[in-house]
Amino acid sequence: MSEQKTTHFGYQQVAWEEKQKKVAGVFRSVARRYDMMNDLISFGSHRILKRFTIEMAGIRPGHTVLDLAGGTGDLAIKFSRLTGDKGLVVLADINDAMLGVGRDRLFDAGCAHNSQVVQVNGECLPFADNTFNCVTIAFGLRNITDKDAALRSMLRVLKPGGRLLVLEFSKPTSDTVGKMYDAYSFAVWPRLGKAIVNDSESYKYLAESIRMHPDQETLKQMVTDAGFIRSEYFNMIGGVVALHRGFKS
């Protein structure tokens, strides 16, 4: 009898097929105050990191963009304004609660004319080959169970010459920064989660999931192994966050 396949959910080992359900529970719990919590725990720096991601995306009028794990739509709104009336932005997420918030925000921002909202599993994207000029995934890859399958799926739906951008927590380049970051994220994030959304466990998971995510060089190799060319990354906040970029040949 073969052993059951497992993966990590934070520091827990869970059955491979259970992680998706557990992650879904985390985001349903925090969806309505997700952006507020991001501002609090990052001191607003996540907005600067996402602005850099947008600058590196090279979006022009008429482009098609897939914002995967796009949640509450902050990137999608910016992309909608860059692609213009002849472009298209697809806000995609596996979580219905997050998508509900993102759909409302796109509508309120006047972006309904060139955007779509789609519930998808990042491991098997339901789009035709060579559809998008750019695929972005911001702070979402670490929550996907089969990251290699997801990266291959992202490559498939990109047009030749299209680019992938993965914005994600990573490994601090300094031991001092790492120790300060550990102390802050493990001690403060769950307390803020309890105070703001009455959920400390989701923010404990956030801190743990970051430590289980591949470091910069490992993720760069994964992007290359998935078939992307010119894979590279840019460290930010001393490596606490990194932006990985790759292109489809």
C-alpha atoms as one frame of an Amber mdcrd trajectory, in Angstrom:
protein
   0.000   0.000   0.000   1.525   3.321  -1.078   1.963   6.185   1.378  -0.479
   9.083   1.200   0.992  12.113  -0.565   1.357  15.097   1.744   2.323  18.753
   1.567   2.724  21.613   4.023   0.071  23.969   5.304   2.240  26.380   7.230
   4.286  24.098   9.486   1.659  21.340   9.430   1.889  18.329   7.145  -1.504
  17.703   5.537  -2.857  15.437   2.832  -2.050  16.806  -0.632  -5.709  17.310
  -1.530  -6.513  19.027   1.800  -4.284  22.089   1.436  -6.539  23.832  -1.074
  -9.520  23.567   1.297  -7.522  24.846   4.253  -6.150  27.824   2.296  -9.677
  28.615   1.141 -10.788  28.774   4.756  -8.018  31.233   5.581  -9.031  33.693
   2.876 -12.771  33.409   3.421 -12.090  34.410   7.010 -10.112  37.551   6.175
 -11.490  38.645   2.780 -13.468  41.705   3.854 -10.575  43.240   5.775  -7.735
  41.777   3.732  -6.519  45.121   2.354  -6.697  46.808   5.742  -4.620  44.035
   7.285  -2.070  44.250   4.463  -1.639  47.948   5.175  -1.217  47.320   8.873
   1.240  44.427   8.802   3.365  45.918   6.005   3.128  49.565   7.126   1.742
  50.248   3.659   4.845  48.947   1.891   2.871  46.334  -0.095   1.540  49.196
  -2.223   5.078  50.215  -3.201   5.994  46.609  -4.001   2.935  46.237  -6.222
   3.689  49.530  -7.947   7.139  48.183  -8.860   5.495  45.007 -10.166   3.210
  47.084 -12.386   6.186  49.040 -13.712   8.006  45.794 -14.560   4.956  44.355
 -16.329   5.391  46.555 -19.408   1.644  46.802 -19.979   0.500  48.885 -22.961
  -2.938  49.801 -24.350  -4.608  46.795 -25.969  -2.760  44.183 -23.899  -4.421
  41.219 -22.198  -3.427  40.586 -18.583  -4.135  37.718 -16.200  -3.904  38.723
 -12.547  -3.815  35.322 -10.891  -4.629  34.988  -7.186  -5.631  38.608  -7.663
  -8.034  38.588  -4.741  -9.342  42.029  -3.936  -8.260  43.473  -7.282  -5.716
  46.158  -6.422  -3.383  45.122  -9.259  -6.253  44.439 -11.654  -7.596  47.978
 -11.242  -4.217  49.451 -12.182  -3.861  47.095 -15.153  -7.362  47.964 -16.359
  -6.393  51.609 -16.638  -3.175  50.744 -18.487  -4.713  48.346 -21.038  -7.477
  50.788 -21.985 -10.713  50.172 -23.846  -9.161  47.730 -26.326  -7.398  45.681
 -23.658  -8.622  43.078 -21.185  -7.759  42.277 -17.593  -8.837  38.976 -16.053
  -8.986  38.970 -12.266  -8.686  35.316 -11.289  -8.655  33.602  -7.912  -9.648
  30.261  -6.500 -11.414  31.860  -3.545 -14.981  33.049  -4.027 -14.958  35.418
  -1.046 -11.861  37.244  -2.255 -13.260  37.433  -5.793 -16.461  38.949  -4.484
 -14.496  41.791  -2.948 -12.391  42.176  -6.104 -15.433  42.242  -8.386 -17.044
  44.996  -6.326 -13.849  47.031  -6.306 -13.415  46.756 -10.080 -17.000  47.908
 -10.587 -16.644  50.805  -8.156 -13.397  51.884  -9.862 -15.103  52.051 -13.269
 -13.185  49.078 -14.668 -16.080  46.789 -15.576 -15.832  47.621 -19.300 -12.466
  45.909 -19.837 -12.226  43.378 -17.021 -13.510  39.920 -16.193 -13.666  38.055
 -12.894 -13.089  34.297 -13.041 -12.775  31.629 -10.348  -9.906  29.337 -11.325
  -7.412  26.833  -9.988  -3.933  28.124 -10.810  -2.648  24.598 -11.399  -4.880
  24.109 -14.459  -5.864  27.458 -15.960  -9.005  27.293 -18.152  -7.711  29.611
 -20.863  -6.543  28.926 -24.398  -2.860  28.725 -25.261  -1.135  32.027 -26.077
  -3.872  34.266 -24.627  -2.131  36.816 -22.392   0.644  39.359 -22.786   1.342
  39.203 -19.067   0.538  36.954 -16.103   1.007  38.277 -12.587   0.640  36.526
  -9.248   1.221  38.644  -6.144   1.552  36.931  -2.770  -0.347  33.907  -4.035
   2.112  31.320  -5.339   3.027  30.034  -1.890  -0.632  29.077  -1.329  -0.766
  26.857  -4.423  -0.219  23.173  -3.715   1.509  22.176  -6.980   3.622  25.222
  -7.815   5.409  23.515 -10.709   2.117  22.673 -12.404   0.910  26.237 -11.871
   4.048  27.727 -13.438   3.700  25.450 -16.474   0.050  26.450 -16.806   0.997
  30.138 -16.671   3.580  29.581 -19.409   1.018  27.852 -21.619  -1.498  30.719
 -21.528   1.124  33.404 -22.209   1.694  34.660 -25.722   5.186  34.245 -27.178
   7.255  37.090 -25.761   4.846  37.477 -22.841   6.111  37.820 -19.313   5.415
  36.286 -15.932   5.773  38.289 -12.728   5.717  36.548  -9.346   5.707  38.883
  -6.344   6.179  36.869  -3.183   7.706  36.791   0.272  11.200  35.367   0.165
  14.365  34.911   2.247  16.022  37.957   3.881  19.555  38.521   2.654  20.774
  39.534   6.123  20.645  37.457   9.308  19.855  40.608  11.272  16.919  41.492
   9.035  15.777  37.871   9.178  15.748  37.769  12.971  13.882  41.078  13.229
  11.376  39.921  10.614  10.821  36.592  12.401  10.207  38.320  15.708   7.779
  40.796  14.176   5.787  38.422  11.971   5.359  35.599  14.488   4.615  37.837
  17.474   2.669  40.737  15.960   0.762  39.411  12.934  -1.418  36.898  14.841
  -2.235  39.548  17.469  -3.284  42.009  14.786  -5.330  39.287  13.128  -7.110
  38.590  16.400  -7.774  42.285  17.017  -8.904  43.274  13.503 -10.579  40.183
  12.005 -10.935  37.999  15.104  -8.649  35.413  13.494  -5.130  34.870  14.800
  -4.682  31.441  13.192  -4.839  32.785   9.619  -1.985  35.163  10.328  -0.021
  32.484  12.104  -0.429  30.466   8.895   0.759  33.468   6.867   3.988  33.693
   8.868   4.574  29.946   8.656   3.748  29.665   4.944   6.359  32.300   4.132
   9.084  30.210   5.783   8.038  27.140   3.795   8.108  28.967   0.456  11.116
  28.423  -1.853  13.916  30.972  -1.534  14.958  33.276  -4.374  17.352  30.951
  -6.178  15.098  27.919  -5.804  12.102  29.753  -7.230  14.219  31.168 -10.056
  15.184  27.605 -11.005  11.543  26.500 -10.794  10.558  29.293 -13.194  13.325
  28.195 -15.582  12.394  24.510 -15.272   8.783  25.388 -16.153  10.050  26.624
 -19.529  10.541  30.355 -19.049  13.614  32.116 -20.407  15.650  35.004 -18.956
  14.478  34.157 -15.451  15.613  36.696 -12.857  14.568  38.222  -9.548  14.741
  41.525  -7.751  15.093  41.633  -3.963  13.113  44.218  -2.025  13.109  45.124
   1.668  16.341  43.218   2.134  14.987  40.067   0.501  11.854  39.895   2.670
  10.030  40.138  -0.667  11.298  39.310  -4.155   9.871  39.876  -7.618  10.634
  37.046 -10.047  10.322  37.616 -13.779  10.472  35.260 -16.739   9.536  35.379
 -20.429   7.956  32.953 -22.862  10.116  32.328 -25.897
